[in-house]
């Protein structure tokens, strides 16, 4: 839930107030005000999985589907498209997804037009609507011009986080590659794109976090470059990032975002590389998880159990007599964690006799 994410960070507290503002005053807010709040969601992937944000996005979709957005703010338009795309890809209700899709098909042409003049900064904007289109493809939207602009801007691809003018470019490069790969995998038809991406992409220049590395790797896989060294390099970087310890360790927030991104792309499966490592890391850190992170991880664990055709309600006797997987295997561990409902257990600090001695319970 948003409450747990906004516990200490003042910026996130302001973000929580923005969500509440949309929820309480959705009937009187203008389309541009709704767009502002929806745009802010695009950088909070974990919040998009919460039960608090989804009704708000549905309200926003209903309003934006019948209202005209202000095309002058390319940043808000493109960010809103990404929020809607992520919402549609993660929606379990077909009716809600259809309403949000109507809003996205109205916003996308405006966003692509606002961000299409060829420049490196505009190419950075285009990554968001392209990824939204890729997640929800097929759409009745022409993305060919946007793809051409993104692939034409070498300055954008060669930027680093240290470049003041393009501080967000590395994340946008990962989004662009992810979008191009998803579009190609879904049959959008992008001739010549894999060769162009190979020529432009330089992973050594990009300082990427775990969700971006995973997105970039799946983009390369979608482009048919799974055997190329860049795909292997992206996987190795993701492995190193997830295995880091101490100050460089991946936060549970980042880990939840990574799992959520895999699920949105339809890649959260037991045989996906690193998924078991991500779950194991979260399991070992269960006492440090916040409430919202627990809820989301619980959903991911149930999703993985369904992928394995495992019923978490099975009795212990049945499980002992006919174990579904060999003992010690990652699949067996996932089933056991789902059977225990691991992420709903209390913190040890709350149940430890030693830690609570002398206190009233």
Secondary structure, 3 states (H helix, E strand, C coil): CHHHHCCCCHHHHHHHHHHHHHHHHCCCCCHHHHHHHHHHHCCCHHHHCCHHHHHHHHHHHHHHHHCCCCCCCHHHHHHHHHHHHHHHHHCCCHHHHHHHHHHHHHHHHHHHHHCCCCCHHHHHHHHHHHHHHHHHCCCCCCCHHHHHHHHHCHHHHCCCCCCHHHCCHHHHHHHHHHHHHHHHHCCCCCCCHHHHHHHHCCHHHCCCCHHHHHHHHHHHHHCCCCCCHHHHHHHHHHHHHHHCCHHHCCCHHHHHHHHHHHHHCCCCCCCCCCHHHHHHHHHHCHHHCCHHHHHHHHHHHHHHHHHCCCCCCCCHHHHHHCCCCCCCCHHHHHHHHHHHCHHHCCCHHHHCCCCCCCCCC
